[in-house]
Amino acid sequence: MSNEYERWEARYAAPDFIFGTAPNAFLKQSVHLVHKGQSALSIADGEGRNGVFLAEQGLDVLSLDFSPQAQAKARKLADERGVKLRIEQANVIEWSYPADTFDVVAAIFIQFAAPEDRAKIFAGITRTLKKDGLLLMQGYTPKQLDYKTGGPPHLDHLYTRELLETAFAGFSSLDLREHESTIAEGTHHVGMSALIDLVATK
């Protein structure tokens, strides 16, 4: 994990917001599903663009990441937007994911985890969501390896419909959409991309 930590710290040391300050488009499009006063967890929230956006909607947001460089930017962004953002530095693979705690979990492009570690995160998401809690997840599908416009270069890190249906089979509702769309998120997610969106209720 130390090499991974150093890699992300070096990336986030750049003076700009490498993934931009605007929220992820899928998360923004899903905003009608969240409500003021809800508790939310934004996993691997990095520089805070998604956590801050949820806080702007009136949610009580915990922004989770392991990079101090990124979290300094997240604090700055929250201050600039005039919102309160709770920030915790943690390894999102090993974090405790306290049971029945959050109304909403946002898991946007968290595909740094290999299958074994991904299973830990997915189990944590399931545990930490309250009954009827909402999971909003977006990731890349294997076709992203053709586009190379963002995301990991490892096939086993990418999402398929079958993988997500199996991982969250116990949820009461599961809506999946696969699509190819052009995205522009800072300098690191740019161009035509092969995406999968998940909206699920526990």
Long-range contacts (C-beta under 8 A, 24 or more apart in sequence): 1-91, 1-93, 4-112, 5-66, 5-67, 8-66, 8-67, 8-69, 8-70, 9-67, 9-68, 9-69, 11-188, 12-46, 12-47, 12-67, 12-69, 12-70, 12-73, 13-69, 16-186, 16-187, 17-47, 17-49, 17-73, 17-77, 17-186, 18-47, 18-186, 18-187, 18-188, 19-46, 19-47, 19-49, 19-185, 19-186, 19-188, 19-189, 20-49, 20-184, 20-185, 20-186, 21-47, 21-49, 21-52, 21-77, 22-49, 22-185, 23-49, 23-50, 23-52, 23-53, 24-49, 24-50, 24-108, 24-109, 24-138, 24-185, 25-181, 25-183, 26-108, 26-136, 26-138, 26-195, 26-197, 27-53, 27-54, 27-106, 27-108, 27-136, 27-138, 28-53, 30-136, 30-199, 31-57, 33-134, 33-136, 33-199, 34-59, 34-103, 34-104, 34-134, 35-59, 38-103, 38-104, 39-101, 39-102, 39-103, 39-104, 40-102, 40-103, 40-104, 40-105, 40-106, 41-101, 41-102, 41-104, 41-105, 41-106, 41-128, 42-106, 42-108, 43-92, 43-105, 43-106, 43-107, 43-110, 43-121, 43-125, 44-92, 44-107, 44-109, 44-110, 44-112, 45-70, 45-74, 45-106, 46-70, 46-74, 47-73, 47-74, 47-77, 48-73, 48-74, 48-75, 48-77, 48-78, 48-85, 48-87, 49-77, 49-185, 50-106, 50-108, 51-78, 51-85, 51-87, 51-106, 52-77, 52-78, 52-81, 52-83, 52-85, 54-104, 54-106, 55-81, 55-83, 55-84, 55-85, 56-81, 56-83, 59-103, 59-104, 60-86, 61-85, 61-86, 62-86, 62-87, 62-88, 62-102, 63-87, 63-88, 64-88, 64-90, 64-92, 64-95, 65-89, 65-90, 65-92, 66-90, 66-91, 66-92, 92-121, 93-117, 93-120, 93-121, 94-120, 95-124, 96-124, 97-123, 97-124, 97-125, 97-127, 97-128, 98-127, 98-128, 99-127, 99-128, 100-127, 100-128, 100-129, 100-130, 100-131, 101-128, 101-129, 101-130, 102-128, 102-129, 102-130, 102-133, 103-129, 103-130, 103-133, 103-134, 104-133, 104-134, 104-135, 104-136, 105-129, 105-133, 105-134, 105-135, 105-136, 106-136, 106-137, 107-135, 107-136, 107-137, 107-138, 108-136, 108-137, 108-138, 109-138, 109-139, 109-140, 109-150, 109-151, 109-189, 110-137, 110-139, 111-139, 111-140, 111-151, 111-152, 111-157, 111-158, 111-159, 112-152, 112-157, 113-157, 114-154, 114-156, 114-157, 115-156, 115-157, 118-157, 119-167, 122-167, 122-168, 126-168, 126-170, 126-171, 126-202, 129-202, 130-202, 131-202, 132-172, 132-201, 132-202, 133-201, 133-202, 134-199, 134-200, 134-201, 134-202, 135-168, 135-171, 135-198, 135-199, 135-200, 135-201, 135-202, 136-198, 136-199, 137-164, 137-197, 137-198, 137-200, 138-195, 138-196, 138-197, 138-198, 139-195, 139-196, 140-193, 140-194, 140-195, 140-196, 141-178, 141-194, 141-195, 141-196, 142-194, 143-180, 143-194, 144-193, 144-194, 144-195, 146-194, 147-191, 147-192, 147-193, 147-194, 149-183, 149-189, 149-190, 149-191, 149-192, 149-193, 150-183, 150-185, 150-188, 150-189, 150-190, 150-191, 150-193, 151-189, 151-193, 159-196, 160-196, 161-196, 164-196, 164-198, 168-198, 168-200, 170-202, 171-200, 171-201, 171-202, 172-201, 172-202, 173-200, 173-201, 174-198, 174-199, 174-200, 175-199, 175-200
